[in-house]
């Protein structure tokens, strides 16, 4: 990836984004880091250096190092020698960055996707109802504020009696 003409750089960027789209979220393998909206920017510098900037879903995300290493390796596998991976917390990640297709894959995987938080809202005081990803019922109850990861809660559906995880809307 040496040539620096605009058309070549656009092709490089497309190739890099496609490679990043193949990196699964380490905690939810049915969605990629791009599906989750974690990758914020990709640039190719004059020297050929590729810089990828991503925002973790939570500042204390335990998979931060796995995501960083996966991004670096995916770009290096394209033949790029000079790769910089940056993480940023500004702006903070929001569940609004999750694509519609990824929301549906989360639901099929058994995780209730988050409701949109809406423009300009920092905190939702009135939470959207959570729908069971298995039967679609709204007759659910939260059993734990924190699930296996900080970004999820645990629920039980009183209609089908199945437990499930649900994303918090942030």
C-alpha positions as CSV (number, residue, x, y, z in Angstrom):
1,X,0.0,0.0,0.0
2,X,2.6,2.5,-1.2
3,X,0.9,4.6,-3.9
4,X,-0.7,7.8,-2.5
5,X,-3.0,9.0,-5.4
6,X,-6.6,9.8,-4.3
7,X,-8.1,6.8,-6.1
8,X,-5.5,4.4,-4.6
9,X,-6.1,5.8,-1.1
10,X,-9.8,5.4,-1.5
11,X,-9.3,1.8,-2.6
12,X,-6.9,1.3,0.4
13,X,-9.5,2.7,2.8
14,X,-12.3,0.5,1.4
15,X,-10.0,-2.5,1.7
16,X,-9.1,-1.6,5.3
17,X,-12.8,-1.0,6.3
18,X,-13.7,-4.4,4.7
19,X,-11.0,-6.1,6.8
20,X,-12.1,-4.4,10.0
21,X,-15.7,-5.5,9.2
22,X,-14.5,-9.1,9.6
23,X,-13.3,-8.6,13.2
24,X,-15.9,-10.0,15.5
25,X,-16.8,-8.3,18.7
26,X,-14.8,-10.4,21.3
27,X,-17.8,-10.7,23.6
28,X,-20.6,-11.0,21.0
29,X,-19.2,-12.9,17.9
30,X,-22.3,-12.5,15.8
31,X,-21.5,-8.8,15.2
32,X,-18.3,-7.1,14.1
33,X,-16.6,-4.1,15.6
34,X,-17.8,-2.1,12.7
35,X,-21.4,-3.4,13.1
36,X,-21.2,-2.1,16.7
37,X,-20.0,1.3,15.5
38,X,-16.7,1.1,17.4
39,X,-14.4,2.0,14.5
40,X,-14.7,5.8,14.2
41,X,-12.0,6.7,11.6
42,X,-9.4,5.2,9.3
43,X,-6.7,7.3,7.7
44,X,-3.8,6.6,5.4
45,X,-0.9,9.1,5.8
46,X,1.5,10.4,3.2
47,X,4.1,7.9,4.4
48,X,1.6,5.0,4.1
49,X,1.0,4.8,7.9
50,X,-2.5,3.6,8.6
51,X,-4.2,5.0,11.7
52,X,-7.4,3.4,13.0
53,X,-9.3,5.2,15.7
54,X,-11.9,3.3,17.7
55,X,-14.2,3.9,20.6
56,X,-14.8,1.0,23.1
57,X,-18.4,0.4,24.2
58,X,-17.3,1.1,27.8
59,X,-14.2,2.9,29.1
60,X,-13.4,-0.1,31.3
61,X,-14.0,-2.7,28.5
62,X,-12.1,-5.8,29.4
63,X,-11.7,-6.7,25.7
64,X,-9.9,-3.4,24.9
65,X,-6.5,-5.0,24.3
66,X,-8.1,-7.8,22.2
67,X,-9.9,-5.3,20.0
68,X,-6.7,-3.2,19.6
69,X,-4.6,-6.3,18.7
70,X,-7.2,-7.6,16.3
71,X,-7.4,-4.2,14.5
72,X,-3.6,-4.0,14.2
73,X,-3.3,-7.6,12.9
74,X,-6.1,-7.2,10.3
75,X,-4.4,-4.1,8.9
76,X,-1.0,-5.7,8.9
77,X,-2.4,-8.8,7.1
78,X,-3.1,-6.4,4.2
79,X,0.6,-5.7,3.9
80,X,0.7,-2.5,5.9
81,X,3.9,-2.2,7.9
82,X,3.2,1.0,9.8
83,X,-0.1,0.7,11.8
84,X,-1.3,2.9,14.6
85,X,-4.4,2.0,16.6
86,X,-5.8,4.7,18.8
87,X,-8.7,4.4,21.2
88,X,-10.8,7.5,22.1
89,X,-13.5,8.1,24.6
90,X,-14.7,11.3,23.0
91,X,-17.4,11.2,21.8
92,X,-18.4,8.4,24.1
93,X,-19.8,5.3,22.4
94,X,-23.6,5.1,22.1
95,X,-25.9,2.2,21.3
96,X,-27.2,4.4,18.5
97,X,-24.1,3.5,16.6
98,X,-25.2,-0.1,16.3
99,X,-26.5,-0.8,12.8
100,X,-30.0,-2.0,12.1
101,X,-28.7,-5.3,10.7
102,X,-26.5,-5.9,13.7
103,X,-29.5,-5.2,16.0
104,X,-31.4,-8.0,14.2
105,X,-28.4,-10.4,14.5
106,X,-28.2,-9.6,18.3
107,X,-31.9,-10.4,18.6
108,X,-31.5,-13.7,16.7
109,X,-28.5,-14.6,18.9
110,X,-30.8,-14.2,22.0
111,X,-29.7,-10.7,23.1
112,X,-32.3,-8.0,23.3
113,X,-31.0,-5.1,21.2
114,X,-31.0,-1.6,22.8
115,X,-33.7,0.9,22.1
116,X,-32.4,4.1,20.4
117,X,-31.4,6.7,22.9
118,X,-32.3,9.6,20.6
119,X,-30.5,12.8,19.6
120,X,-29.1,14.9,22.4
121,X,-30.1,12.7,25.3
122,X,-27.4,11.9,27.8
123,X,-29.3,9.7,30.1
124,X,-32.7,7.9,29.6
125,X,-34.8,8.3,32.7
126,X,-37.7,6.4,31.2
127,X,-36.3,3.3,29.7
128,X,-37.8,1.8,26.6
129,X,-39.6,-1.5,27.2
130,X,-37.4,-4.5,26.6
131,X,-38.8,-7.1,24.2
132,X,-37.9,-10.8,24.6
133,X,-35.6,-11.8,21.7
134,X,-37.1,-15.3,21.6
135,X,-40.9,-14.8,21.6
136,X,-41.2,-11.0,21.2
137,X,-43.2,-10.5,24.5
138,X,-42.9,-7.3,26.5
139,X,-43.8,-9.3,29.6
140,X,-40.3,-9.4,30.9
141,X,-38.5,-8.5,34.1
142,X,-35.0,-7.5,34.9
143,X,-33.2,-10.0,37.2
144,X,-29.8,-8.3,37.3
145,X,-28.6,-4.7,36.5
146,X,-25.3,-6.2,35.2
147,X,-24.9,-9.2,32.9
148,X,-21.8,-11.0,31.9
149,X,-20.5,-7.7,30.6
150,X,-21.1,-4.1,31.8
151,X,-23.1,-3.2,28.8
152,X,-25.9,-5.7,29.4
153,X,-28.6,-6.6,31.9
154,X,-30.2,-9.9,32.7
155,X,-33.9,-10.5,32.1
156,X,-36.5,-13.3,32.3
157,X,-39.5,-13.4,30.0
158,X,-42.6,-14.3,31.9
159,X,-44.3,-15.4,28.7
160,X,-41.9,-18.0,27.5
161,X,-40.0,-18.3,30.8
162,X,-36.6,-18.0,29.0
163,X,-33.7,-15.9,30.5
164,X,-31.9,-13.5,28.2
165,X,-29.4,-10.7,28.1
166,X,-30.4,-7.2,27.0
167,X,-28.2,-4.3,26.0
168,X,-28.4,-1.2,28.0
169,X,-29.2,1.9,26.0
170,X,-26.4,4.4,26.4
